[in-house]
Structures are given as structure tokens and as C-alpha cells.
Amino acid sequence: MLQKGLLGGSIVVAAAATFAPDAFGSYALVLVVLGLVMGLANPIEDVAARIAIYVLPVLLPRIADNLDVIPVAGEHLNGVLSQFALVIAGVAIANFCFVLYNSLMAAGNDSDDGAAEPEAAEPEAAEPEAPSWGGDNSGDDDSDDGDDEAEDTRNV
């Protein structure tokens, strides 16, 4: 609800700055502050959207300049979009500050406040199991006909 109110207020102030520029001397300041509040109230997490917000305040007035060729309304549309670029600039500044703050806080989480971490114990090496030759030689079944000196050729 706050976001809708801020957006609507920004459009009204941008229109007022276009149609009555001499009525109030600080339209630009009001528009940037509205953008800052919008950016802090609803930070943009998506990197692509954040980059678009960084680029849009620069390009929107240039795009709006092309609207002057429209009879009657073109000049007014150009003015409103150029003023609204100030709101978007405020949103961009707020998001930049938010990302910078989060980066600084994340960098601070790497420290352990001077407490030494206990070393992780090395896992003990398990004794290797005796190789299985495929059978149990402890039974009565003597496959070499009683010759205990016979050579085992199973793994050769």
C-alpha cells in the first residue's frame, strides 16, 4: 500500500513540476526524496532490475525528448517523464546504498570476534579390510586334494 501511495504521489508531483514549475521551488528535492523512500521501502533484489534502475534515470529524459514531435501533448509528456527520472534516480541511490550496506555487513560476518576456532580433527583412517578371495577356506572342502603346498591361482 505504501508503494502505491508513493508512486501516485511521485506522479502527481512530477506533473505539478511540469505544469506549474514556478509554484514551488524544490520539486526536484521532493521527487528525489520520494524516490529514496520508495527505494528503501522496497529494495530491488534482482540484479538485472537494479541495473535497469541505474540506467533508466540517464536514458529516460533522452527518450522523452523524442516525444516533443507529438502535437499538443508531446511537450507535457516529455516534462513529466523527465521529472519522473528524478524519482527513479532516488530509487537507484537508495538501492545502491542498500546493496553497499548489505555487502559491508556480509563482509563483517566473516570475522569470529577474535575467538579461535577449534581445529577440525582429522578423520581417522580406517584399517583396510582384508581382501576377499571369493570363498571361505576354513571348511572341510579342500579343493586341492589335500595338498597344502599347492599354489593358489585364483587371482593370477
C-alpha positions as CSV (number, residue, x, y, z in Angstrom):
1,M,0.0,0.0,0.0
2,L,2.9,2.4,0.8
3,Q,4.5,1.7,-2.5
4,K,1.3,2.6,-4.4
5,G,0.9,5.8,-2.4
6,L,4.5,6.8,-3.0
7,L,4.2,6.1,-6.7
8,G,1.0,8.0,-7.0
9,G,2.4,10.9,-5.1
10,S,5.5,10.9,-7.3
11,I,3.4,11.1,-10.4
12,V,1.4,14.0,-9.0
13,V,4.5,15.9,-8.0
14,A,6.1,15.2,-11.4
15,A,3.0,16.5,-13.2
16,A,2.9,19.6,-10.9
17,A,6.6,20.3,-11.7
18,T,5.8,20.1,-15.4
19,F,2.6,22.2,-15.4
20,A,3.4,24.7,-12.7
21,P,7.1,24.9,-12.4
22,D,7.1,28.3,-10.7
23,A,4.6,27.3,-7.9
24,F,7.2,25.5,-5.8
25,G,11.0,25.9,-6.0
26,S,12.0,22.5,-4.7
27,Y,10.2,20.0,-6.9
28,A,13.5,18.2,-7.6
29,L,14.3,17.7,-3.9
30,V,10.8,16.4,-3.2
31,L,11.0,13.9,-6.2
32,V,14.4,12.6,-5.1
33,V,13.2,12.2,-1.5
34,L,10.1,10.3,-2.7
35,G,12.4,8.1,-4.8
36,L,14.7,7.5,-1.8
37,V,11.8,6.4,0.4
38,M,10.4,4.2,-2.4
39,G,13.8,2.5,-2.8
40,L,14.3,2.0,1.0
41,A,10.7,0.7,1.4
42,N,11.0,-1.8,-1.4
43,P,14.6,-2.7,-2.2
44,I,15.2,-4.4,-5.5
45,E,16.9,-7.8,-5.1
46,D,17.1,-8.8,-8.8
47,V,20.5,-7.7,-10.3
48,A,19.1,-7.1,-13.8
49,A,16.3,-4.9,-12.4
50,R,18.8,-3.0,-10.3
51,I,20.9,-2.3,-13.4
52,A,17.9,-1.1,-15.2
53,I,17.1,1.3,-12.4
54,Y,20.7,2.6,-12.5
55,V,20.5,3.2,-16.3
56,L,16.9,4.5,-16.6
57,P,17.4,7.9,-15.0
58,V,20.0,8.7,-17.6
59,L,18.2,7.4,-20.6
60,L,14.6,8.3,-19.8
61,P,15.0,12.1,-20.4
62,R,16.7,11.4,-23.7
63,I,13.9,9.1,-24.7
64,A,11.3,11.7,-23.5
65,D,12.9,14.4,-25.7
66,N,11.7,12.5,-28.8
67,L,8.1,13.0,-27.6
68,D,8.2,16.7,-28.5
69,V,7.2,15.9,-32.0
70,I,3.7,14.8,-30.8
71,P,1.4,17.8,-31.2
72,V,-0.2,19.3,-28.1
73,A,0.7,16.6,-25.5
74,G,4.3,15.8,-26.5
75,E,5.9,18.6,-24.6
76,H,4.0,17.8,-21.5
77,L,4.8,14.1,-21.6
78,N,8.4,15.0,-22.1
79,G,8.3,17.2,-18.9
80,V,6.5,14.6,-16.8
81,L,8.9,11.8,-17.8
82,S,11.9,14.0,-17.3
83,Q,10.7,14.9,-13.8
84,F,9.9,11.3,-13.1
85,A,13.5,10.4,-13.9
86,L,14.4,12.2,-10.6
87,V,12.2,9.7,-8.7
88,I,13.9,6.8,-10.4
89,A,17.3,8.3,-9.6
90,G,16.3,8.4,-5.9
91,V,15.3,4.8,-6.1
92,A,18.6,4.0,-7.7
93,I,20.5,5.8,-5.0
94,A,18.6,4.1,-2.2
95,N,19.2,0.6,-3.8
96,F,22.8,1.4,-4.2
97,C,23.1,2.3,-0.5
98,F,21.1,-0.8,0.4
99,V,23.4,-3.1,-1.6
100,L,26.5,-1.3,-0.2
101,Y,25.2,-1.7,3.3
102,N,24.4,-5.4,2.8
103,S,27.9,-6.0,1.3
104,L,29.6,-4.3,4.2
105,M,27.5,-6.4,6.7
106,A,28.3,-9.6,4.9
107,A,32.0,-8.8,4.9
108,G,31.8,-8.3,8.7
109,N,30.3,-11.7,9.3
110,D,33.5,-13.4,8.2
111,S,35.2,-12.5,11.4
112,D,34.8,-14.6,14.5
113,D,35.3,-11.7,17.0
114,G,38.8,-12.8,17.9
115,A,37.8,-16.2,19.2
116,A,40.0,-19.0,17.9
117,E,38.1,-21.7,16.0
118,P,38.9,-25.2,17.2
119,E,40.8,-27.2,14.6
120,A,38.7,-29.8,13.0
121,A,40.0,-33.2,13.9
122,E,41.5,-35.2,11.1
123,P,39.3,-38.2,10.3
124,E,40.9,-41.4,11.5
125,A,42.0,-43.7,8.7
126,A,40.1,-46.9,8.9
127,E,42.1,-50.1,8.7
128,P,41.8,-51.6,5.2
129,E,39.7,-54.8,5.1
130,A,41.4,-58.0,4.1
131,P,40.8,-58.8,0.5
132,S,38.0,-61.2,-0.2
133,W,39.2,-64.1,-2.3
134,G,35.7,-65.3,-3.1
135,G,35.4,-68.1,-0.6
136,D,35.9,-69.4,2.9
137,N,39.0,-71.6,3.1
138,S,38.2,-72.8,6.7
139,G,35.8,-75.5,5.8
140,D,36.3,-79.2,5.2
141,D,36.1,-78.9,1.5
142,D,39.7,-79.0,0.3
143,S,39.8,-78.2,-3.4
144,D,43.4,-79.0,-3.9
145,D,43.0,-82.7,-2.9
146,G,44.8,-82.3,0.4
147,D,47.9,-80.8,-1.0
148,D,48.6,-77.9,1.4
149,E,51.6,-76.9,-0.6
150,A,49.6,-76.2,-3.7
151,E,49.8,-72.8,-5.2
152,D,46.6,-70.6,-5.1
153,T,45.9,-69.4,-8.7
154,R,42.6,-67.7,-8.2
155,N,43.9,-64.1,-8.6
156,V,46.7,-64.7,-11.1
